[in-house]
Amino acid sequence: MSDERRAIEALRAGVPNRVAIRLLGTAETTISERFVENLQCCKTQLNEGGQATGQVIAGGFGTGKSHLLGYLQYVALKENFIGSWSSSAKRPRSSISASSMFPRFEMPPCRSTTTMP
């Protein structure tokens, strides 16, 4: 069965799989472009012995977080990074939000990659 057919069957069953996520991509171009920049920055930081930074994805129920994270995992794997899933869906609901956990969360500027050999 082709990847396209597997994706269609997964969507028909209401359970998008990795193939469907890869083929559909994402409409969140700003987030995905920033993620690719962060991957490149991570490579630079790790090569220079620095500390890699992260990116927070937050949103309400049904907003596409899982799909977006699945797509970002695919992008990271293409760039030879390791990806894994960790679900927090079974945790009790709380009033803690990403904005309260990271009130001033900003990405530090990445050093230029033009100096790399």
C-alpha positions, 0 to 999 in steps of 0.5 A, a space after each residue: 500500500 502506498 504512503 498516500 493510501 495509508 494516509 487516507 485510510 488513517 484519516 478516514 479512521 480518524 487517527 492520523 498516523 506519521 505518514 498522514 502528518 508528514 504528507 499534510 505538513 502544517 499551516 503553522 509556517 512561522 512556528 515550523 520555520 522558527 523550529 528549523 532555525 532552532 535546530 540549526 542553532 542547536 547544532 551550532 551550540 552543541 558543536 561549540 560546547 554551548 547549551 541548546 535551547 528549546 521551544 514551547 508549544 501551547 494551545 487549547 484542546 483540539 488546536 492541532 498541537 499533536 499534529 504540529 508536534 508530529 510534523 516537527 518531529 518529522 522535520 527534526 528526524 530529517 535533520 538527524 535529531 532524535 525525537 520521542 513522544 511524551 503524553 501529558 494527556 492523563 495528567 489532571 487538569 490544572 490552572 497552570 498555563 504555559 504563559 504562567 510557567 514561562 512568563 518571559 520566555 524568549 529565545 536567545 539569539 543564535 550565534 551566526 553559523 557562517 563561522 563554521 567550517 
